Amino acid sequence: MSTGLIIALIVIVAVVVAVAAVLTLRARGPRHGTGLKRRFGPEYDRAVARHDGDTKAAERELAERVERHGDLRVRPLEPTERERYEVRWTAVQERFVDAPRDAVTEADRLIAELAATRGFPADGHYEEQLAALSVHHAHHVEGYRRVHRVAQARAHDGGAGTEEMREALVEARALFEELVRPARHEAGHRRAGADGDRTSPAAGRGHRTPSLFHRHQAKES
């Protein structure tokens, strides 16, 4: 076989491989994007908006988040830890009635601390913690973002209005409840334990908190 023929065959093989790679990427692209959109929900739309409508850039960012944090193993809370966090969140809501700005700042700190306890990035790395939370709690992470933004605005320019703070805190509560709620395997274990110990002071008590909206309305009236 002549040298020229060998070179020609190598070129043909390289072209075929390149075309196959392009076709594979095109075939995977829509499914990859669909999977990210399904996983991140409203966070997907926020990423696209943040990249001025550039879907590919947004999907690269979200895919990088999954790569960094998708394998994160969330640490379960001990029952005493869970109860302590629930008590503290209730105190935040009660404090909102008289000192809404202080309550929002405390809620921001409390969610950061709870997320760190569950195993998410800590040590003041808010952006990295938020990115990790968005991978595992995409449908509720916006509440944390809003509370943090309002808390930071307070420090820099006098802060937001009471209604904006109330809305941020109400939205953040959804993420708090996701973080404090036992995983399904934990819940089954706790139910089994409760069946064997009906005298536990925490038995039958949930962590549902009173409506912040109605409490604040009562204060204003």
GROMACS elastic network, one bead per residue, 0.5 to 0.9 nm:
[ bonds ]
;  ai    aj funct       b0    kb
    1     4     6  0.84064   500
    1     5     6  0.66106   500
    1     6     6  0.69561   500
    2     5     6  0.53303   500
    2     6     6  0.64344   500
    2     7     6  0.88121   500
    3     6     6  0.51223   500
    3     7     6  0.62383   500
    3     8     6  0.86179   500
    4     7     6  0.51675   500
    4     8     6  0.61746   500
    4     9     6  0.86927   500
    5     9     6  0.61876   500
    5    10     6  0.86338   500
    6     9     6  0.51386   500
    6    10     6  0.62321   500
    6    11     6  0.86786   500
    7    10     6  0.50773   500
    7    11     6  0.62196   500
    7    12     6  0.86545   500
    8    11     6  0.51370   500
    8    12     6  0.62149   500
    8    13     6  0.86747   500
    9    12     6  0.50546   500
    9    13     6  0.61435   500
    9    14     6  0.85611   500
   10    13     6  0.51666   500
   10    14     6  0.61399   500
   10    15     6  0.86286   500
   11    14     6  0.50909   500
   11    15     6  0.61763   500
   11    16     6  0.86499   500
   12    15     6  0.51484   500
   12    16     6  0.62111   500
   12    17     6  0.86655   500
   13    16     6  0.51108   500
   13    17     6  0.61801   500
   13    18     6  0.85983   500
   14    17     6  0.51524   500
   14    18     6  0.61258   500
   14    19     6  0.86242   500
   15    18     6  0.50910   500
   15    19     6  0.61344   500
   15    20     6  0.85394   500
   16    19     6  0.51840   500
   16    20     6  0.61129   500
   16    21     6  0.85983   500
   17    20     6  0.50944   500
   17    21     6  0.61524   500
   17    22     6  0.87037   500
   18    21     6  0.51036   500
   18    22     6  0.63014   500
   18    23     6  0.86966   500
   19    22     6  0.51508   500
   19    23     6  0.61900   500
   19    24     6  0.85508   500
   20    23     6  0.51274   500
   20    24     6  0.60558   500
   20    25     6  0.86247   500
   21    24     6  0.50657   500
   21    25     6  0.62039   500
   21    26     6  0.86150   500
   22    25     6  0.51878   500
   22    26     6  0.61881   500
   22    27     6  0.85683   500
   23    26     6  0.50924   500
   23    27     6  0.60768   500
   23    28     6  0.85807   500
   24    27     6  0.50530   500
   24    28     6  0.61279   500
   24    29     6  0.84753   500
   25    28     6  0.50952   500
   25    29     6  0.58554   500
   26    29     6  0.51518   500
   26    30     6  0.74068   500
   27    30     6  0.67732   500
   27    31     6  0.74657   500
   28    31     6  0.53739   500
   28    32     6  0.58236   500
   28    33     6  0.84946   500
   29    32     6  0.50702   500
   29    33     6  0.61103   500
   29    34     6  0.85044   500
   30    33     6  0.50173   500
   30    34     6  0.59520   500
   30    35     6  0.84489   500
   31    35     6  0.60042   500
   31    36     6  0.85598   500
   32    35     6  0.51306   500
   32    36     6  0.62984   500
   32    37     6  0.86526   500
   32    59     6  0.85513   500
   33    36     6  0.51310   500
   33    37     6  0.61169   500
   33    38     6  0.85562   500
   33    55     6  0.86175   500
   33    56     6  0.84394   500
   33    59     6  0.66003   500
   34    37     6  0.50652   500
   34    38     6  0.61061   500
   34    39     6  0.85231   500
   35    38     6  0.51257   500
   35    39     6  0.60781   500
   35    40     6  0.85622   500
   36    39     6  0.50173   500
   36    40     6  0.59074   500
   36    41     6  0.79904   500
   36    44     6  0.71979   500
   36    59     6  0.71171   500
   36    62     6  0.72174   500
   36    63     6  0.74367   500
   37    40     6  0.53550   500
   37    41     6  0.54311   500
   37    42     6  0.81337   500
   37    43     6  0.82746   500
   37    44     6  0.55495   500
   37    45     6  0.79983   500
   37    59     6  0.86179   500
   38    41     6  0.54900   500
   38    44     6  0.84320   500
   39    43     6  0.89304   500
   39    44     6  0.83032   500
   39   135     6  0.78808   500
   39   136     6  0.88769   500
   39   138     6  0.74252   500
   39   139     6  0.89702   500
   40    43     6  0.51478   500
   40    44     6  0.52210   500
   40    45     6  0.84853   500
   40    62     6  0.82111   500
   40   134     6  0.72757   500
   40   135     6  0.70166   500
   40   136     6  0.87530   500
   40   137     6  0.83096   500
   40   138     6  0.51169   500
   40   139     6  0.69174   500
   41    44     6  0.54940   500
   41    45     6  0.71795   500
   41   138     6  0.67451   500
   41   139     6  0.63383   500
   42    45     6  0.52157   500
   42    46     6  0.63878   500
   42    47     6  0.87473   500
   42   138     6  0.74210   500
   42   139     6  0.64309   500
   42   142     6  0.88019   500
   43    47     6  0.61659   500
   43    48     6  0.86782   500
   43    62     6  0.89885   500
   43   134     6  0.73125   500
   43   138     6  0.60220   500
   43   139     6  0.70221   500
   43   141     6  0.81200   500
   43   142     6  0.77912   500
   44    47     6  0.51539   500
   44    48     6  0.63438   500
   44    49     6  0.87126   500
   44    58     6  0.74907   500
   44    59     6  0.78588   500
   44    62     6  0.76172   500
   44   138     6  0.87044   500
   45    48     6  0.51046   500
   45    49     6  0.61854   500
   45    50     6  0.85529   500
   45    53     6  0.89945   500
   45    58     6  0.87156   500
   46    49     6  0.50524   500
   46    50     6  0.60281   500
   46    51     6  0.86258   500
   46    58     6  0.87791   500
   47    51     6  0.62985   500
   47    52     6  0.87550   500
   47    53     6  0.85692   500
   47    54     6  0.89792   500
   47    55     6  0.83174   500
   47    57     6  0.86295   500
   47    58     6  0.52065   500
   47    59     6  0.79047   500
   47    61     6  0.78674   500
   47    62     6  0.77219   500
   48    51     6  0.51465   500
   48    52     6  0.63777   500
   48    53     6  0.50066   500
   48    54     6  0.59508   500
   48    55     6  0.54960   500
   48    56     6  0.84385   500
   48    57     6  0.77079   500
   48    58     6  0.50572   500
   48    59     6  0.79006   500
   49    53     6  0.52870   500
   49    54     6  0.78303   500
   49    55     6  0.87375   500
   49    58     6  0.83540   500
   50    53     6  0.74308   500
   50    54     6  0.86110   500
   50    58     6  0.78327   500
   51    54     6  0.53458   500
   51    55     6  0.75620   500
   51    57     6  0.66251   500
   51    58     6  0.61207   500
   52    55     6  0.85867   500
   53    56     6  0.89140   500
   53    57     6  0.87487   500
   53    58     6  0.81946   500
   54    57     6  0.54891   500
   54    58     6  0.63253   500
   54    59     6  0.87478   500
   55    58     6  0.50797   500
   55    59     6  0.60733   500
   55    60     6  0.85630   500
   56    59     6  0.50867   500
   56    60     6  0.61404   500
   56    61     6  0.86703   500
   57    60     6  0.50939   500
   57    61     6  0.63339   500
   57    62     6  0.87569   500
   58    61     6  0.51492   500
   58    62     6  0.62672   500
   58    63     6  0.85534   500
   59    62     6  0.50245   500
   59    63     6  0.58747   500
   59    64     6  0.83858   500
   60    63     6  0.50934   500
   60    64     6  0.61162   500
   60    65     6  0.86887   500
   61    64     6  0.51484   500
   61    65     6  0.64062   500
   61    66     6  0.89051   500
   62    65     6  0.50177   500
   62    66     6  0.64120   500
   62    67     6  0.86544   500
   62   131     6  0.87956   500
   62   135     6  0.82640   500
   63    66     6  0.51142   500
   63    67     6  0.61748   500
   63    68     6  0.86935   500
   64    68     6  0.61570   500
   64    69     6  0.85079   500
   65    68     6  0.51675   500
   65    69     6  0.58934   500
   65    70     6  0.73040   500
   65   131     6  0.62983   500
   65   132     6  0.68459   500
   65   134     6  0.82594   500
   65   135     6  0.67304   500
   66    69     6  0.52535   500
   66    71     6  0.79997   500
   66   131     6  0.89447   500
   66   132     6  0.80605   500
   66   135     6  0.61180   500
   67    70     6  0.58051   500
   67    71     6  0.78803   500
   68    71     6  0.76469   500
   68    72     6  0.83471   500
   68   132     6  0.78915   500
   69    72     6  0.52780   500
   69   120     6  0.87977   500
   69   131     6  0.79634   500
   69   132     6  0.53853   500
   69   133     6  0.85533   500
   69   135     6  0.68386   500
   69   136     6  0.84652   500
   70    73     6  0.86676   500
   70   132     6  0.78273   500
   70   135     6  0.65086   500
   70   136     6  0.75862   500
   72   119     6  0.77142   500
   72   120     6  0.76362   500
   72   132     6  0.81735   500
   72   136     6  0.88466   500
   73   118     6  0.86682   500
   73   119     6  0.70529   500
   73   120     6  0.86573   500
   74   117     6  0.89548   500
   74   118     6  0.54026   500
   74   119     6  0.53645   500
   74   120     6  0.73322   500
   75   117     6  0.73612   500
   75   119     6  0.55979   500
   75   120     6  0.89025   500
   76   117     6  0.87785   500
   76   118     6  0.64366   500
   76   119     6  0.88734   500
   76   182     6  0.71159   500
   76   183     6  0.75415   500
   76   186     6  0.77130   500
   77    80     6  0.80274   500
   77    81     6  0.59518   500
   77    82     6  0.59532   500
   77   117     6  0.78778   500
   77   118     6  0.69632   500
   77   180     6  0.74949   500
   77   181     6  0.87306   500
   77   182     6  0.73828   500
   78    81     6  0.51321   500
   78    82     6  0.62379   500
   78    83     6  0.87079   500
   79    82     6  0.50707   500
   79    83     6  0.61908   500
   79    84     6  0.85719   500
   79   190     6  0.89394   500
   80    83     6  0.51841   500
   80    84     6  0.61225   500
   80    85     6  0.87089   500
   81    84     6  0.50796   500
   81    85     6  0.62617   500
   81    86     6  0.86283   500
   82    85     6  0.52875   500
   82    86     6  0.62226   500
   82    87     6  0.87030   500
   82   180     6  0.60551   500
   82   181     6  0.80317   500
   82   182     6  0.86891   500
   83    86     6  0.50506   500
   83    87     6  0.61780   500
   83    88     6  0.86232   500
   83   180     6  0.88637   500
   83   202     6  0.84437   500
   83   207     6  0.79916   500
   84    87     6  0.52051   500
   84    88     6  0.62716   500
   84    89     6  0.87490   500
   85    88     6  0.50436   500
   85    89     6  0.61790   500
   85    90     6  0.86354   500
   85   110     6  0.80234   500
   85   114     6  0.75274   500
   85   180     6  0.75097   500
   86    89     6  0.51642   500
   86    90     6  0.62515   500
   86    91     6  0.86430   500
   86   176     6  0.89812   500
   86   177     6  0.87512   500
   86   180     6  0.76843   500
   86   207     6  0.61079   500
   86   208     6  0.86437   500
   86   209     6  0.84540   500
   87    90     6  0.51769   500
   87    91     6  0.62746   500
   87    92     6  0.87681   500
   87   207     6  0.84730   500
   88    92     6  0.63025   500
   88    93     6  0.88567   500
   88   110     6  0.80099   500
   89    93     6  0.64201   500
   89    94     6  0.86864   500
   89   106     6  0.89725   500
   89   107     6  0.72708   500
   89   110     6  0.76996   500
   89   173     6  0.84854   500
   89   176     6  0.83872   500
   89   209     6  0.82612   500
   90    93     6  0.51854   500
   90    94     6  0.62614   500
   90    95     6  0.85883   500
   90   207     6  0.88819   500
   90   209     6  0.62181   500
   90   210     6  0.79354   500
   91    94     6  0.50334   500
   91    95     6  0.60132   500
   91    96     6  0.86049   500
   91   103     6  0.86151   500
   92    95     6  0.50632   500
   92    96     6  0.62887   500
   92   100     6  0.89347   500
   92   102     6  0.85855   500
   92   103     6  0.52098   500
   92   104     6  0.76944   500
   92   106     6  0.67876   500
   92   107     6  0.64994   500
   93    96     6  0.51468   500
   93    97     6  0.72991   500
   93   100     6  0.86607   500
   93   103     6  0.69212   500
   93   104     6  0.88816   500
   93   107     6  0.87406   500
   93   169     6  0.83160   500
   93   209     6  0.83020   500
   93   210     6  0.81523   500
   93   211     6  0.85478   500
   93   212     6  0.61913   500
   93   215     6  0.86276   500
   94    97     6  0.58598   500
   94    98     6  0.79033   500
   94   103     6  0.83434   500
   94   210     6  0.89765   500
   94   212     6  0.79279   500
   94   215     6  0.79656   500
   94   216     6  0.89480   500
   95    98     6  0.57372   500
   95    99     6  0.57135   500
   95   100     6  0.67913   500
   95   102     6  0.77106   500
   95   103     6  0.56933   500
   96    99     6  0.50195   500
   96   101     6  0.73427   500
   96   102     6  0.73905   500
   96   103     6  0.50414   500
   96   104     6  0.74858   500
   96   166     6  0.81396   500
   96   212     6  0.79954   500
   96   215     6  0.89341   500
   96   216     6  0.75523   500
   97   100     6  0.62450   500
   97   103     6  0.87036   500
   97   212     6  0.82470   500
   97   215     6  0.68857   500
   97   216     6  0.52817   500
   97   217     6  0.87326   500
   97   218     6  0.88506   500
   97   219     6  0.63744   500
   97   220     6  0.85998   500
   98   103     6  0.89253   500
   98   216     6  0.86580   500
   98   219     6  0.80903   500
   99   102     6  0.55163   500
   99   103     6  0.62208   500
   99   104     6  0.88688   500
  100   104     6  0.62183   500
  100   105     6  0.86829   500
  100   162     6  0.68430   500
  100   165     6  0.70818   500
  100   166     6  0.77093   500
  101   104     6  0.52923   500
  101   105     6  0.63583   500
  101   106     6  0.86834   500
  101   150     6  0.86526   500
  101   151     6  0.74852   500
  101   154     6  0.73887   500
  101   159     6  0.78478   500
  101   160     6  0.85229   500
  101   162     6  0.79994   500
  101   165     6  0.73770   500
  102   105     6  0.51636   500
  102   106     6  0.61764   500
  102   107     6  0.86065   500
  102   151     6  0.85581   500
  103   106     6  0.50850   500
  103   107     6  0.60897   500
  103   108     6  0.86582   500
  103   169     6  0.85795   500
  104   108     6  0.62448   500
  104   109     6  0.87461   500
  104   147     6  0.63554   500
  104   148     6  0.82165   500
  104   150     6  0.74832   500
  104   151     6  0.61919   500
  104   165     6  0.67498   500
  104   166     6  0.83052   500
  104   168     6  0.80742   500
  104   169     6  0.64688   500
  105   108     6  0.51721   500
  105   109     6  0.64732   500
  105   110     6  0.86650   500
  105   147     6  0.76146   500
  105   148     6  0.76181   500
  105   150     6  0.80556   500
  105   151     6  0.50176   500
  105   152     6  0.82316   500
  105   154     6  0.85298   500
  106   109     6  0.50822   500
  106   110     6  0.59701   500
  106   111     6  0.86352   500
  106   151     6  0.86606   500
  107   111     6  0.61298   500
  107   112     6  0.85059   500
  107   144     6  0.87783   500
  107   147     6  0.72948   500
  107   148     6  0.85790   500
  107   151     6  0.89273   500
  107   169     6  0.73706   500
  107   172     6  0.81123   500
  107   173     6  0.88465   500
  108   111     6  0.55133   500
  108   112     6  0.63458   500
  108   113     6  0.87279   500
  108   144     6  0.69900   500
  108   145     6  0.89038   500
  108   147     6  0.58279   500
  108   148     6  0.54887   500
  108   151     6  0.70112   500
  108   169     6  0.89675   500
  108   172     6  0.86582   500
  109   112     6  0.51605   500
  109   113     6  0.61338   500
  109   114     6  0.85986   500
  109   148     6  0.85560   500
  110   113     6  0.50800   500
  110   114     6  0.60420   500
  110   115     6  0.84892   500
  110   176     6  0.87850   500
  111   114     6  0.50093   500
  111   115     6  0.59492   500
  111   116     6  0.84177   500
  111   144     6  0.73173   500
  111   172     6  0.83806   500
  111   175     6  0.81761   500
  111   176     6  0.63813   500
  111   179     6  0.85237   500
  112   115     6  0.52298   500
  112   116     6  0.61833   500
  112   117     6  0.86539   500
  112   120     6  0.89201   500
  112   122     6  0.74559   500
  112   124     6  0.82643   500
  112   126     6  0.77617   500
  112   129     6  0.79542   500
  112   144     6  0.86469   500
  113   116     6  0.50872   500
  113   117     6  0.61758   500
  113   118     6  0.87118   500
  113   122     6  0.77880   500
  114   118     6  0.62904   500
  114   119     6  0.88041   500
  114   120     6  0.88518   500
  114   176     6  0.80207   500
  114   179     6  0.72398   500
  114   180     6  0.77635   500
  115   118     6  0.50836   500
  115   119     6  0.64856   500
  115   120     6  0.54086   500
  115   121     6  0.77292   500
  115   122     6  0.78286   500
  115   129     6  0.77891   500
  115   133     6  0.80026   500
  115   176     6  0.87649   500
  115   179     6  0.69359   500
  116   119     6  0.51040   500
  116   121     6  0.59785   500
  116   122     6  0.51457   500
  116   123     6  0.82894   500
  116   129     6  0.81295   500
  117   120     6  0.72765   500
  117   122     6  0.86005   500
  118   179     6  0.75095   500
  118   180     6  0.87490   500
  119   122     6  0.81440   500
  120   128     6  0.86969   500
  120   129     6  0.59446   500
  120   130     6  0.87865   500
  120   132     6  0.65745   500
  120   133     6  0.72026   500
  121   124     6  0.83938   500
  121   125     6  0.66782   500
  121   126     6  0.80424   500
  121   128     6  0.63759   500
  121   130     6  0.85141   500
  121   132     6  0.73353   500
  122   125     6  0.56343   500
  122   126     6  0.74381   500
  122   128     6  0.82971   500
  122   129     6  0.65348   500
  123   126     6  0.83352   500
  124   127     6  0.88212   500
  124   129     6  0.85364   500
  125   128     6  0.55454   500
  125   129     6  0.60763   500
  125   130     6  0.85769   500
  126   129     6  0.50477   500
  126   130     6  0.59647   500
  126   131     6  0.85238   500
  127   130     6  0.50535   500
  127   131     6  0.61351   500
  127   132     6  0.86648   500
  128   131     6  0.50316   500
  128   132     6  0.62330   500
  128   133     6  0.85834   500
  129   132     6  0.51696   500
  129   133     6  0.61338   500
  129   134     6  0.85687   500
  130   133     6  0.50440   500
  130   134     6  0.60830   500
  130   135     6  0.88201   500
  130   141     6  0.72603   500
  130   144     6  0.79407   500
  130   145     6  0.75791   500
  131   134     6  0.51090   500
  131   135     6  0.66470   500
  131   141     6  0.89900   500
  132   135     6  0.53256   500
  132   136     6  0.68026   500
  132   137     6  0.85207   500
  133   136     6  0.52828   500
  133   137     6  0.54282   500
  133   138     6  0.68662   500
  133   140     6  0.88638   500
  133   141     6  0.64688   500
  134   137     6  0.51573   500
  134   139     6  0.77261   500
  134   140     6  0.79724   500
  134   141     6  0.57095   500
  134   142     6  0.84804   500
  135   138     6  0.57451   500
  136   139     6  0.88423   500
  137   140     6  0.57048   500
  137   141     6  0.59918   500
  137   175     6  0.73986   500
  137   178     6  0.76586   500
  137   179     6  0.86207   500
  138   141     6  0.55074   500
  138   142     6  0.79339   500
  139   142     6  0.74795   500
  139   175     6  0.85160   500
  140   143     6  0.60938   500
  140   144     6  0.78214   500
  140   171     6  0.76681   500
  140   172     6  0.74563   500
  140   173     6  0.88483   500
  140   174     6  0.60622   500
  140   175     6  0.50568   500
  140   176     6  0.88502   500
  140   178     6  0.80752   500
  141   144     6  0.54588   500
  141   145     6  0.65741   500
  141   146     6  0.89187   500
  141   171     6  0.89543   500
  141   172     6  0.76694   500
  141   174     6  0.85377   500
  141   175     6  0.61652   500
  142   146     6  0.61464   500
  142   147     6  0.86279   500
  142   168     6  0.89686   500
  142   171     6  0.75898   500
  142   172     6  0.74385   500
  142   175     6  0.84419   500
  143   146     6  0.51362   500
  143   147     6  0.61963   500
  143   148     6  0.85484   500
  143   167     6  0.88229   500
  143   168     6  0.60072   500
  143   169     6  0.71980   500
  143   170     6  0.77561   500
  143   173     6  0.73289   500
  143   174     6  0.73215   500
  143   175     6  0.67259   500
  144   147     6  0.51744   500
  144   148     6  0.60572   500
  144   149     6  0.84596   500
  144   168     6  0.79484   500
  144   169     6  0.84335   500
  144   171     6  0.77712   500
  144   172     6  0.51207   500
  144   173     6  0.85196   500
  144   175     6  0.70590   500
  144   176     6  0.85932   500
  145   148     6  0.52283   500
  145   149     6  0.60772   500
  145   150     6  0.86376   500
  145   168     6  0.86425   500
  145   172     6  0.81773   500
  146   149     6  0.50373   500
  146   150     6  0.61116   500
  146   151     6  0.84799   500
  146   165     6  0.86815   500
  146   167     6  0.88179   500
  146   168     6  0.54403   500
  146   169     6  0.81282   500
  146   171     6  0.81050   500
  146   172     6  0.75578   500
  147   150     6  0.51640   500
  147   151     6  0.60403   500
  147   152     6  0.85467   500
  147   165     6  0.74443   500
  147   167     6  0.89771   500
  147   168     6  0.52394   500
  147   169     6  0.62240   500
  147   171     6  0.84131   500
  147   172     6  0.66267   500
  148   151     6  0.50425   500
  148   152     6  0.60847   500
  148   153     6  0.84790   500
  148   168     6  0.89209   500
  149   152     6  0.51517   500
  149   153     6  0.60428   500
  149   154     6  0.86055   500
  150   154     6  0.62041   500
  150   155     6  0.88425   500
  150   159     6  0.64199   500
  150   160     6  0.62727   500
  150   164     6  0.81693   500
  150   165     6  0.67747   500
  150   168     6  0.76995   500
  151   154     6  0.52170   500
  151   155     6  0.67375   500
  151   159     6  0.72852   500
  151   160     6  0.86511   500
  151   165     6  0.87865   500
  152   155     6  0.51860   500
  152   156     6  0.64601   500
  152   157     6  0.87199   500
  152   159     6  0.77385   500
  153   156     6  0.51291   500
  153   157     6  0.57532   500
  153   158     6  0.66979   500
  153   160     6  0.69301   500
  154   157     6  0.58460   500
  154   160     6  0.67587   500
  155   158     6  0.65128   500
  155   159     6  0.69240   500
  156   159     6  0.72916   500
  157   160     6  0.87041   500
  159   165     6  0.89092   500
  160   163     6  0.82100   500
  160   164     6  0.61883   500
  160   165     6  0.64746   500
  161   164     6  0.53899   500
  161   165     6  0.63277   500
  161   166     6  0.87097   500
  162   165     6  0.50895   500
  162   166     6  0.60947   500
  162   167     6  0.86642   500
  163   167     6  0.61819   500
  163   168     6  0.85633   500
  164   167     6  0.51831   500
  164   168     6  0.61683   500
  164   169     6  0.86308   500
  165   168     6  0.50891   500
  165   169     6  0.61452   500
  165   170     6  0.85953   500
  166   169     6  0.51746   500
  166   170     6  0.61319   500
  166   171     6  0.85934   500
  166   212     6  0.75216   500
  166   213     6  0.73083   500
  166   216     6  0.86495   500
  167   170     6  0.51386   500
  167   171     6  0.61345   500
  167   172     6  0.84925   500
  167   213     6  0.86804   500
  168   171     6  0.52049   500
  168   172     6  0.60376   500
  168   173     6  0.86537   500
  169   173     6  0.62152   500
  169   212     6  0.84616   500
  170   173     6  0.52591   500
  170   174     6  0.73279   500
  170   211     6  0.85965   500
  170   212     6  0.70761   500
  170   213     6  0.81675   500
  171   174     6  0.57447   500
  171   175     6  0.75755   500
  172   175     6  0.54258   500
  172   176     6  0.63874   500
  172   177     6  0.87990   500
  173   177     6  0.60806   500
  173   178     6  0.85360   500
  174   177     6  0.52403   500
  174   178     6  0.63017   500
  174   179     6  0.87738   500
  175   179     6  0.61797   500
  175   180     6  0.85810   500
  176   179     6  0.51619   500
  176   180     6  0.60870   500
  176   181     6  0.83977   500
  177   180     6  0.51515   500
  177   181     6  0.57612   500
  177   207     6  0.81405   500
  177   208     6  0.84998   500
  178   181     6  0.53584   500
  178   182     6  0.84223   500
  179   182     6  0.80222   500
  180   207     6  0.88805   500
  181   187     6  0.85682   500
  181   207     6  0.87220   500
  182   185     6  0.78815   500
  182   186     6  0.54519   500
  182   187     6  0.55447   500
  182   190     6  0.88099   500
  183   186     6  0.50806   500
  183   187     6  0.60587   500
  183   188     6  0.87117   500
  184   187     6  0.50102   500
  184   188     6  0.63310   500
  184   189     6  0.86961   500
  185   188     6  0.52589   500
  185   189     6  0.63834   500
  185   190     6  0.87559   500
  186   189     6  0.50583   500
  186   190     6  0.61297   500
  186   191     6  0.85988   500
  187   190     6  0.50435   500
  187   191     6  0.61053   500
  187   192     6  0.86129   500
  188   191     6  0.51407   500
  188   192     6  0.62900   500
  188   193     6  0.86748   500
  189   192     6  0.52112   500
  189   193     6  0.63137   500
  189   194     6  0.86820   500
  190   194     6  0.60345   500
  190   195     6  0.85958   500
  191   195     6  0.62080   500
  191   196     6  0.87629   500
  192   195     6  0.52339   500
  192   196     6  0.66550   500
  192   197     6  0.89339   500
  193   196     6  0.52012   500
  193   197     6  0.62659   500
  193   198     6  0.87646   500
  194   198     6  0.58282   500
  194   199     6  0.85672   500
  194   200     6  0.75234   500
  194   203     6  0.64543   500
  194   204     6  0.84495   500
  195   198     6  0.62497   500
  197   200     6  0.59724   500
  197   203     6  0.81719   500
  198   201     6  0.84196   500
  198   203     6  0.64018   500
  198   204     6  0.87219   500
  199   202     6  0.85202   500
  199   203     6  0.71682   500
  200   203     6  0.52069   500
  200   204     6  0.88670   500
  201   204     6  0.85100   500
  201   205     6  0.82942   500
  202   205     6  0.54657   500
  202   206     6  0.82706   500
  203   206     6  0.85383   500
  205   208     6  0.88172   500
  206   209     6  0.87814   500
  209   212     6  0.83195   500
  210   213     6  0.88243   500
  210   214     6  0.81969   500
  210   215     6  0.76180   500
  211   214     6  0.54900   500
  211   215     6  0.62627   500
  211   216     6  0.86702   500
  212   215     6  0.50849   500
  212   216     6  0.60546   500
  212   217     6  0.84715   500
  213   216     6  0.53231   500
  213   217     6  0.61557   500
  213   218     6  0.86642   500
  214   218     6  0.61041   500
  214   219     6  0.86364   500
  215   218     6  0.51521   500
  215   219     6  0.63929   500
  215   220     6  0.88762   500
  216   219     6  0.50426   500
  216   220     6  0.63256   500
  216   221     6  0.87111   500
  217   220     6  0.51576   500
  217   221     6  0.62307   500
  218   221     6  0.52129   500
